Amino acid sequence: MKPDVRKEVLTRLRSIAGHVRAVERMVDEDRYCVDVLRQTMAIEKALERVDGLLLEGHLQTCVADAFREGRSGETVKELSEIFNTARR
């Protein structure tokens, strides 16, 4: 993973972790369910953005390297498996 992508991913994950702790407090305080749901949905969207960064970085580095090294078959299989997992 490129250092700039790693830094961006870690920054976003730390922010998400703080957001999760805030939602935990909301639940503990018995806040209005819809407000909690709005926050959990925001967390899901933030995780989707992290997924996008990770995938883009993976395609630019690991996948490109694998194709150059003649490991395209296993790399395509791996990507196919991760997309199938995401669809479940």
C-alpha positions in Angstrom: 0.0 0.0 0.0 1.3 3.4 -0.9 2.2 5.5 2.2 -0.2 8.3 1.3 -3.1 5.8 0.9 -2.1 4.1 4.2 -2.2 7.5 6.0 -5.6 8.4 4.5 -7.1 5.1 5.4 -5.7 5.2 9.0 -7.0 8.8 9.4 -10.5 7.8 8.2 -10.5 4.6 10.4 -9.6 6.6 13.5 -12.4 9.0 12.7 -14.8 6.2 12.2 -13.7 4.6 15.6 -14.5 7.9 17.3 -17.9 8.0 15.6 -18.7 4.5 16.7 -17.8 5.4 20.3 -20.2 8.4 20.0 -23.0 6.1 18.8 -22.3 3.8 21.6 -22.8 6.7 24.0 -26.1 7.6 22.2 -27.4 4.0 22.7 -26.2 4.1 26.4 -28.1 7.4 26.8 -31.2 5.9 25.2 -31.3 8.5 22.4 -34.0 8.5 19.8 -33.6 5.4 17.5 -33.8 7.3 14.3 -31.0 9.6 15.4 -28.9 6.5 16.2 -29.7 5.0 12.8 -28.7 8.2 11.0 -25.3 7.9 12.7 -24.8 4.2 12.0 -25.7 4.9 8.3 -23.1 7.6 8.2 -20.5 5.2 9.6 -21.4 2.7 6.9 -20.9 5.3 4.2 -17.5 6.3 5.8 -16.5 2.6 5.7 -17.5 2.4 2.0 -15.2 5.3 1.3 -12.4 3.4 3.1 -13.2 0.4 1.0 -12.9 2.5 -2.1 -9.5 3.9 -1.0 -8.2 0.4 -0.2 -9.5 -1.1 -3.5 -8.0 1.8 -5.6 -4.7 1.4 -3.8 -4.7 -2.4 -4.2 -5.4 -2.1 -8.0 -2.6 0.4 -8.4 0.0 -1.6 -6.5 -0.7 -5.2 -5.6 -2.8 -6.1 -8.7 -0.4 -4.3 -11.1 2.6 -6.1 -9.5 0.8 -9.5 -9.7 0.0 -9.0 -13.4 3.6 -8.0 -14.2 4.8 -11.1 -12.2 2.5 -13.4 -14.1 0.1 -14.1 -11.2 -2.9 -12.7 -13.0 -5.1 -15.8 -12.6 -4.9 -16.0 -8.8 -5.3 -12.2 -8.6 -8.5 -12.2 -10.7 -9.8 -15.1 -8.6 -9.1 -13.1 -5.4 -10.8 -10.0 -6.7 -13.8 -12.1 -7.8 -14.1 -13.6 -4.3 -14.0 -10.3 -2.6 -16.7 -8.9 -4.8 -18.8 -12.0 -4.2 -18.4 -11.5 -0.5 -19.5 -7.9 -0.8 -22.7 -9.0 -2.6 -23.9 -11.3 0.2 
